Amino acid sequence: VNLTTIGIGNFNTLGRDGYGHDPGIGGLGHRTPVKIRGLTLGIANVRGSLDKDIIRRVVHLHMNEVKYCYDKELVRKAGLEGRISIQFVISPQGQIVSSVLQSSTMGNLSVEKCVVDAVKRWEFPKPTGGGIAIVAYPFNFVAGSGS
């Protein structure tokens, strides 16, 4: 059995080769959008000292948290769709010091707040040189879609 895992660079945490170099699942080794049923990750806008690919991989590890926020409200409001963009700041220690709603076409406070709160709990590798990273990350939610 060939199991693929998600590599996150030279942090020796995940990846088939033990060093995080495995391109992993869901197209993470490429620039194509990552999809799970009802949720597509957009392309991050990153300013600062942390590589965009590392950010994408960490976000992918937490996709189920974001999807949960959407799914619990989708049960109450069938057909709920939209795009939510979250801006967050990663500290020199790799922790989220700020997570805010940047924009939304969903218009659902419950989903928006849930995603903002979920992002606040994430941890990232320390940015290069001890700087910070400011990230704007879009999440696209589409009812009944998926792969």
C-alpha positions as CSV (number, residue, x, y, z in Angstrom):
1,V,0.0,0.0,0.0
2,N,1.4,3.4,-1.0
3,L,0.3,6.0,1.5
4,T,0.9,9.6,0.6
5,T,1.2,12.3,3.2
6,I,1.6,16.0,3.2
7,G,5.1,17.4,3.3
8,I,5.8,20.7,5.0
9,G,9.4,21.4,4.1
10,N,12.4,20.6,6.2
11,F,10.6,20.4,9.5
12,N,10.8,16.5,9.7
13,T,7.2,16.2,10.6
14,L,5.3,14.9,7.7
15,G,6.1,13.4,4.3
16,R,6.9,9.9,3.0
17,D,10.6,10.6,2.8
18,G,10.7,11.7,6.5
19,Y,11.8,15.2,5.6
20,G,8.6,16.7,4.3
21,H,9.6,16.6,0.6
22,D,6.7,14.4,-0.5
23,P,4.4,16.5,-2.7
24,G,1.5,14.9,-0.8
25,I,-2.2,14.7,-1.5
26,G,-4.7,17.0,-3.1
27,G,-2.3,18.7,-5.5
28,L,-0.3,20.4,-2.8
29,G,2.9,19.9,-4.9
30,H,1.2,22.0,-7.6
31,R,-0.5,25.4,-7.9
32,T,-3.9,24.0,-8.6
33,P,-6.7,24.7,-6.1
34,V,-7.2,22.1,-3.4
35,K,-10.8,20.8,-3.2
36,I,-12.8,18.8,-0.8
37,R,-16.6,18.4,-1.1
38,G,-18.1,21.9,-0.9
39,L,-14.8,23.7,-0.2
40,T,-12.1,25.0,-2.5
41,L,-9.0,26.8,-1.2
42,G,-8.0,29.9,-3.2
43,I,-4.5,31.3,-3.7
44,A,-3.0,33.0,-0.7
45,N,-1.7,36.5,-0.7
46,V,1.3,36.5,1.6
47,R,3.5,39.4,2.8
48,G,6.4,38.5,5.0
49,S,8.9,35.9,5.9
50,L,7.0,32.6,5.4
51,D,6.8,30.7,2.1
52,K,3.4,30.6,0.4
53,D,3.7,26.8,-0.1
54,I,4.2,26.2,3.6
55,I,1.2,28.3,4.4
56,R,-0.9,26.4,1.9
57,R,0.1,23.1,3.4
58,V,-0.7,24.1,6.9
59,V,-4.1,25.5,5.8
60,H,-4.8,22.2,4.0
61,L,-4.1,20.3,7.2
62,H,-7.0,22.3,8.8
63,M,-9.5,22.2,5.9
64,N,-11.8,19.9,7.9
65,E,-12.1,22.6,10.6
66,V,-13.2,25.2,8.0
67,K,-15.5,22.7,6.3
68,Y,-17.1,22.0,9.6
69,C,-18.0,25.7,10.0
70,Y,-19.7,25.6,6.7
71,D,-21.4,22.2,7.0
72,K,-23.1,22.9,10.3
73,E,-24.7,26.0,8.8
74,L,-25.5,24.4,5.5
75,V,-27.8,22.0,7.3
76,R,-29.8,25.0,8.5
77,K,-29.6,27.0,5.3
78,A,-29.6,24.7,2.2
79,G,-27.9,26.3,-0.8
80,L,-25.6,28.5,1.3
81,E,-22.6,29.5,-0.8
82,G,-20.0,32.2,-1.0
83,R,-16.4,33.2,-0.6
84,I,-14.8,34.1,2.7
85,S,-11.4,35.7,2.9
86,I,-9.6,35.7,6.2
87,Q,-6.6,37.9,7.0
88,F,-4.3,36.5,9.7
89,V,-0.9,37.5,11.1
90,I,1.7,34.8,11.9
91,S,4.1,35.8,14.7
92,P,7.8,35.1,14.7
93,Q,7.0,32.0,16.8
94,G,4.6,30.7,14.3
95,Q,1.4,31.4,16.2
96,I,-1.6,33.4,15.0
97,V,-1.7,36.8,16.7
98,S,-4.6,38.2,14.7
99,S,-7.4,36.6,12.6
100,V,-10.1,38.8,11.0
101,L,-12.7,38.6,8.3
102,Q,-11.3,40.4,5.3
103,S,-14.2,40.0,3.0
104,S,-17.2,37.8,2.4
105,T,-19.9,37.1,-0.2
106,M,-21.5,34.5,2.0
107,G,-23.3,36.9,4.3
108,N,-23.5,34.4,7.1
109,L,-22.1,35.6,10.4
110,S,-22.0,32.1,12.0
111,V,-19.8,30.6,9.3
112,E,-17.6,33.7,9.1
113,K,-17.0,33.9,12.8
114,C,-16.4,30.1,13.1
115,V,-13.7,30.3,10.3
116,V,-12.0,33.3,11.9
117,D,-12.0,31.6,15.3
118,A,-10.6,28.3,13.8
119,V,-7.7,30.1,12.1
120,K,-6.8,31.7,15.5
121,R,-5.9,28.2,16.8
122,W,-3.6,27.2,14.0
123,E,0.2,27.0,14.3
124,F,2.8,27.5,11.6
125,P,6.5,27.0,11.3
126,K,8.5,30.0,12.5
127,P,8.9,32.6,9.7
128,T,12.4,32.9,8.2
129,G,14.6,35.4,10.1
130,G,12.1,35.8,12.9
131,G,9.8,38.1,11.0
132,I,6.0,38.0,10.7
133,A,3.8,37.0,7.9
134,I,0.5,38.6,6.9
135,V,-1.7,36.3,5.0
136,A,-5.0,36.8,3.2
137,Y,-6.6,33.4,2.4
138,P,-9.8,32.9,0.4
139,F,-12.1,29.9,1.0
140,N,-14.8,29.2,-1.6
141,F,-17.9,27.3,-0.4
142,V,-20.3,25.8,-2.9
143,A,-23.3,23.7,-1.8
144,G,-23.5,20.2,-3.3
145,S,-20.1,20.4,-5.1
146,G,-17.1,18.3,-4.6
147,S,-14.7,15.8,-5.9
